[in-house]
Structures are given as structure tokens and as C-alpha cells.
Amino acid sequence: MEVKKGQNCYYIGEDENNYKGILTYVELGDVIDAQHTVVKPEYEGQGIAGELVKELVKDAREEGKRIKGSCSYVARKLENDEYSDVRA
């Protein structure tokens, strides 16, 4: 499952408009506000949303940024101790 980075988003699929799953965000200085995570119904239950969050976290760590989870899915994932270093 290849996660690709687009314009203020991470996605899995052909492109930002033809995705299986997408996570959109806004950068606010050193904080990335993860706003929405969407997985098309036919692809639910395959771990797509989790892969998108992992890629977001990986990039945030590399860039020294923190993540705010405005998206309820991302907020729940960030509660995990393994992500405490990037939680805003």
C-alpha cells in the first residue's frame, strides 16, 4: 500500500481525486492540523486510514513538527503513547 503526498494531503490511490483513502491537513507554522480522513466505503477495513496517519507522523518527526488532530480519527490515533512526541 503506497502512501503518496499531495497538495496538503496524503492519499492512497491513483491521485488526489481518485483515491481509496485521503487525509487532508493544514500547516500552521510548526503544527500540522490533520482535518479530515476519508476512506471510500469499498476500501474500509483494510488499514488505509492507519497507513495515512503513519506517513503523516513519519514526516512530522522528520520535519520536527507536531500534529493537532481536528479529525476525530487522527485525534484517537494520537492518544497512543507511541505518538506522544508529535502530539500538539
C-alpha positions in Angstrom: 0.0 0.0 0.0 1.8 3.1 -1.2 1.0 6.4 0.6 1.5 9.4 -1.6 1.8 13.1 -0.6 -0.3 15.6 -2.5 -1.3 19.2 -2.0 -1.9 19.4 1.8 -2.9 15.7 1.8 -1.7 12.2 2.0 -3.6 9.6 -0.1 -3.6 6.1 -1.3 -4.8 5.6 -4.9 -4.2 7.0 -8.4 -4.2 10.7 -7.4 -5.8 13.2 -5.1 -9.1 13.0 -6.9 -9.2 9.2 -7.5 -8.3 7.9 -4.0 -9.1 4.9 -1.9 -8.3 7.0 1.2 -7.2 10.5 1.9 -6.0 12.6 4.9 -6.2 16.3 4.5 -4.3 18.8 6.6 -3.3 22.5 7.0 0.1 23.6 8.2 0.1 26.2 11.0 3.7 27.0 11.5 5.3 24.0 13.2 1.9 22.4 13.8 0.1 20.2 11.2 -3.6 20.3 11.7 -5.0 17.0 10.4 -8.5 18.0 9.5 -10.2 15.1 7.7 -9.6 11.4 7.0 -11.8 9.7 4.4 -11.8 6.1 3.2 -14.2 5.2 0.4 -16.7 2.6 1.7 -15.5 -0.2 -0.6 -12.0 0.1 0.9 -12.9 0.3 4.6 -11.4 -2.2 7.0 -8.1 -2.5 5.1 -6.0 -0.3 7.3 -5.8 2.6 4.9 -6.6 5.3 7.4 -3.9 4.0 9.7 -1.3 4.0 7.0 -2.1 7.6 6.2 -1.6 8.6 9.8 1.7 6.7 10.0 3.0 8.6 7.0 1.9 11.9 8.5 3.6 11.1 11.8 6.8 9.9 10.0 7.0 13.2 8.1 6.2 15.3 11.1 9.0 13.6 13.0 11.5 14.2 10.2 10.4 17.9 10.0 10.4 18.5 13.7 6.6 19.3 13.7 3.7 18.4 15.9 0.3 17.2 14.9 -3.1 18.5 16.0 -6.0 16.1 15.4 -9.0 18.1 14.4 -10.1 14.9 12.6 -11.6 12.6 15.3 -9.8 9.6 13.8 -6.4 11.2 13.9 -7.1 12.6 17.4 -7.8 9.0 18.6 -4.7 7.6 17.0 -2.6 10.4 18.6 -3.7 9.3 22.0 -1.4 6.3 21.6 1.8 6.7 23.6 3.9 5.9 20.6 2.8 9.2 19.1 3.2 11.4 22.2 6.3 13.1 20.7 4.3 14.6 17.8 1.1 15.3 19.6 0.3 19.1 19.7 
